[in-house]
Amino acid sequence: MPGGLQALLDLGVDAPGHDLRGIRYLAGGRGAEADFAAGLGRGIRRTTLHAALLHAVAEAGIDVQTLAATGMSQDDAGVTVLTETSGARGPTLRAPWVVAADGLHSPTRRFLGLDRGTQPGLAHLRTTKRYGLRQHYRIAPWGNHVEVHWSASGEAYVTPVADDLVGVAVLTQRRQTAQDHLEGFPELRDRLADAPVVTSLRGAGPFHQRTTRRVAGRVLLAGDASGYVDALTGEGISLGMAHGRAALAAIAAGDPQSYERSWRAATRRYALLTRSLVQVSRPSWGRRLVVPAAAALPAVFRVAVNELARPVP
Ligand SMILES: Cc1cc2nc3c(=O)[nH]c(=O)nc-3n(C[C@H](O)[C@H](O)[C@H](O)COP(=O)(O)OP(=O)(O)OC[C@H]3O[C@@H](n4cnc5c(N)ncnc54)[C@H](O)[C@@H]3O)c2cc1C
């Protein structure tokens, strides 16, 4: 999304990809389109983004150690992290602060007991358990928008990431093969019929994760680790960037608790819009209405897309 791209550019990370002008929703031959008002977004393959981030970290002279954190304890002066590497015990690390960005199923969140149950009234977000699956196809992009194809059982996100590569992510609660998922999106299936699949199927989920707090002493949770609603609105990277900035500002100010406020300020808009869309599209009649409603109310669709596209505070 443009906001996340700007945050990366501000850090000097300019990863190659495919320019994106906006979002297009599609279902049953109908469509709705909204362009980003705040500039272009960029479709970037995850491995390309990671390489660019690693390069920037190396350029900044920051030491990177590839270790798995297996436990954590803290006192008034700092945090001790136990590690593992290739199944063997790794070095014990000590730091004044830890920012844990260890993903949707954050082990740190578990170590610290910060996992939270499902919000009353939103129990379906956990019980329905939505997952994301992705694969890449060797084909020239046929547009400059992220296409979101809606079906009865899920959504397929089509993101051009290079001149000859398109990523397809299916978000769904249904367990079935990749081909069966694609059958639910006939327009997309026909478009991809002759395109070679060039990556293996990878997935993540369930999406909905909640936290009781984001700060526990000297440890701060950022990104998906700090809580997540759904990938439906494509904001994860933008939010992770904003959380990282806010966590570091709170530490630099010597006021880690202020991160709770800045985390909420960064997350509120995304959480509200994403929860609303997940709620509306949960019943089958709701799902059927999403694309016709977006087509019938283009101004509303444009506002919603641009709420998500603008920089995260
Ligand atoms: C199919 C799919 C499509 C998506 N598409 C988009 C999109 O188009 N745009 C977007 O913005 N977002 C998208 N998202 C969401 C996005 O992937 C996440 O929001 C984002 O990756 C979160 O970043 P993160 O750094 O918080 O966590 P992650 O990217 O999950 O990174 C967590 C890292 O922590 C490491 N880790 C875990 N445990 C340990 C441990 N014990 N010790 C050390 N390291 C550990 C992991 O190996 C991993 O490298 C998508 C998600 C899915 C599933």
The ligand as an ORCA input file, in Angstrom:
! r2SCAN-3c Opt
* xyz 0 1
  C      -1.172    -14.924      2.054
  C      -0.873    -13.605      2.692
  C      -0.801    -12.469      1.913
  C      -0.497    -11.242      2.486
  N      -0.416    -10.158      1.664
  C      -0.050     -8.965      2.180
  C       0.129     -7.830      1.339
  O      -0.053     -7.901      0.129
  N       0.515     -6.661      1.915
  C       0.719     -6.551      3.248
  O       1.062     -5.467      3.722
  N       0.561     -7.614      4.071
  C       0.183     -8.808      3.571
  N       0.024     -9.888      4.404
  C       0.249     -9.706      5.842
  C       1.756     -9.650      6.096
  O       2.368    -10.814      5.604
  C       2.056     -9.535      7.580
  O       1.232     -8.578      8.182
  C       3.537     -9.135      7.768
  O       4.377    -10.102      7.217
  C       3.833     -8.984      9.258
  O       5.187     -8.741      9.429
  P       5.880     -9.138     10.795
  O       7.287     -8.720     10.657
  O       5.074     -8.642     11.941
  O       5.766    -10.735     10.871
  P       6.368    -11.831      9.878
  O       6.502    -11.283      8.502
  O       5.518    -13.044     10.099
  O       7.821    -12.095     10.434
  C       8.025    -12.714     11.684
  C       9.440    -13.211     11.719
  O       9.751    -13.671     13.023
  C      10.493    -14.875     12.907
  N      10.335    -15.652     14.146
  C       9.251    -16.355     14.567
  N       9.529    -16.969     15.732
  C      10.794    -16.623     16.068
  C      11.643    -16.943     17.171
  N      11.248    -17.735     18.160
  N      12.889    -16.423     17.190
  C      13.331    -15.622     16.193
  N      12.573    -15.285     15.114
  C      11.320    -15.788     15.069
  C       9.900    -15.555     11.687
  O      10.800    -16.500     11.173
  C       9.685    -14.383     10.760
  O      10.835    -14.103     10.003
  C      -0.282    -11.135      3.867
  C      -0.366    -12.275      4.674
  C      -0.657    -13.497      4.086
  C      -0.699    -14.726      4.955
*
